[in-house]
Each structure stands twice: as structure tokens, then as C-alpha cells.
Amino acid sequence: MEITERTQGGIIILTLNGRLDTNTSSSLETKFGQLSGGGNKLFVFELTGLDYVSSAGLRIFLVAAKKLKAVGGKLALAGMSANVKEVFDMSGFSSIFAIYPGEADAVAALS
């Protein structure tokens, strides 16, 4: 999996490409931990290029949301493919997260 990071108006945008599974989830967890540990509180996960997410990947999103909630931060997910959206729907995670059709919508919601 490839993770690209950029900042827009104080919001960290992490773009994920590839598969988020047991083998790759630790890299996202580490990246998020570094950024949130640095005091960043607003995050958008851009998921247009995410082909697959496993339960290990879902756990990373849940950990991130809990960590941000504890410090008054916010997390938005954007651009899910139909496959990834189905996993979120089946797991009940769609009701937990703010999910937007595109990155611009997610950034606007956090601004």
C-alpha cells in the first residue's frame, strides 16, 4: 500500500492506494501516530485508490477515530470504491464515520 500525505488549510490528507490489510495496516498506523502525535487534529483519509480493506485495516480507522475524538479532533473518509464501501456497510462502520463522496467534500466538512 502507498500512503501519500499533504496538508490543506490545517487538515492532513492521507491518500491511500492499494490494499489495507494485515500486511500493510501497521504502516498506516505508524504514519497516523506520528502525525497525530505531532498535534494534528484534523484528518481526511482519501480512499479513491484503496482497492481492499480487511478487518485489520478497519481497526486502524477505528483507532484513529477514537484517538482524535479524545483530543477534540475530527476524521473524515472520502472517495470510497464500491468494494470498500460494502465492507464498511457490512461491518457497521458506515454509521460510525463521516463518509463523503470526494476529498473536496470531506475537506469542506472539516474546515
C-alpha positions as CSV (number, residue, x, y, z in Angstrom):
1,M,0.0,0.0,0.0
2,E,1.1,3.5,-0.8
3,I,0.4,6.4,1.6
4,T,0.7,10.0,0.4
5,E,0.5,12.9,2.8
6,R,-0.3,16.5,2.2
7,T,-1.8,19.4,4.2
8,Q,-4.6,21.7,3.1
9,G,-5.8,24.5,5.4
10,G,-4.6,22.8,8.5
11,I,-6.1,19.4,7.5
12,I,-3.9,16.4,7.0
13,I,-4.9,14.5,3.9
14,L,-3.7,10.9,3.7
15,T,-4.2,9.3,0.3
16,L,-4.2,5.5,0.4
17,N,-3.6,3.4,-2.7
18,G,-3.6,-0.4,-2.9
19,R,-4.6,-2.9,-0.2
20,L,-5.1,-2.1,3.5
21,D,-4.7,-5.5,5.2
22,T,-2.7,-7.3,7.9
23,N,0.5,-6.8,6.0
24,T,0.1,-3.1,5.4
25,S,-2.0,-1.7,8.3
26,S,1.0,-1.2,10.5
27,S,2.4,1.4,8.1
28,L,-0.8,3.4,8.2
29,E,-0.9,3.1,12.0
30,T,2.6,4.3,12.3
31,K,2.1,7.2,9.9
32,F,-1.1,8.3,11.6
33,G,0.6,8.0,15.1
34,Q,3.4,10.3,14.0
35,L,1.1,12.9,12.6
36,S,-1.4,12.9,15.4
37,G,1.3,12.8,18.0
38,G,2.6,16.0,16.4
39,G,-0.6,17.8,17.4
40,N,-2.6,17.4,14.2
41,K,-6.3,17.0,14.9
42,L,-8.0,17.2,11.5
43,F,-7.6,14.3,9.1
44,V,-9.1,13.2,5.8
45,F,-8.4,9.7,4.5
46,E,-8.7,9.8,0.7
47,L,-9.7,6.3,-0.3
48,T,-10.3,6.5,-4.0
49,G,-7.2,4.3,-4.8
50,L,-7.9,1.9,-2.0
51,D,-8.8,-1.5,-3.6
52,Y,-9.4,-3.6,-0.5
53,V,-9.7,-3.2,3.3
54,S,-9.6,-6.1,5.8
55,S,-10.6,-6.2,9.4
56,A,-7.1,-5.1,10.3
57,G,-7.5,-2.1,8.2
58,L,-10.9,-1.3,9.7
59,R,-9.2,-1.4,13.1
60,I,-6.8,1.3,12.1
61,F,-9.6,3.6,11.1
62,L,-11.4,2.9,14.4
63,V,-8.2,3.5,16.5
64,A,-7.7,6.8,14.6
65,A,-11.2,8.0,15.2
66,K,-11.1,7.2,18.9
67,K,-7.7,8.9,19.3
68,L,-8.9,12.0,17.6
69,K,-12.2,12.1,19.5
70,A,-10.2,12.1,22.7
71,V,-8.3,15.2,21.8
72,G,-11.2,17.1,20.1
73,G,-10.1,16.2,16.6
74,K,-12.1,15.1,13.6
75,L,-11.7,12.4,10.9
76,A,-13.5,12.2,7.5
77,L,-13.3,9.5,4.9
78,A,-13.6,10.3,1.2
79,G,-13.9,8.6,-2.2
80,M,-14.6,5.0,-1.2
81,S,-14.8,2.5,-4.0
82,A,-17.9,0.3,-4.1
83,N,-15.9,-2.7,-2.7
84,V,-14.5,-0.7,0.3
85,K,-17.9,0.9,1.0
86,E,-19.5,-2.5,1.1
87,V,-17.0,-3.7,3.7
88,F,-17.8,-0.5,5.8
89,D,-21.5,-1.1,5.4
90,M,-21.4,-4.8,6.3
91,S,-19.3,-4.1,9.4
92,G,-21.5,-1.3,10.6
93,F,-18.6,1.2,10.2
94,S,-20.5,3.4,7.8
95,S,-22.6,4.7,10.7
96,I,-19.5,5.4,12.8
97,F,-17.6,7.5,10.3
98,A,-18.3,10.7,8.3
99,I,-18.0,9.5,4.7
100,Y,-18.0,11.8,1.8
101,P,-18.1,11.2,-2.0
102,G,-15.0,13.2,-2.6
103,E,-12.0,14.8,-1.0
104,A,-13.3,18.3,-1.5
105,D,-16.5,17.5,0.4
106,A,-14.6,16.0,3.3
107,V,-12.2,19.0,3.5
108,A,-15.1,21.4,3.4
109,A,-16.9,19.5,6.2
110,L,-13.8,19.8,8.5
111,S,-13.0,23.4,7.6
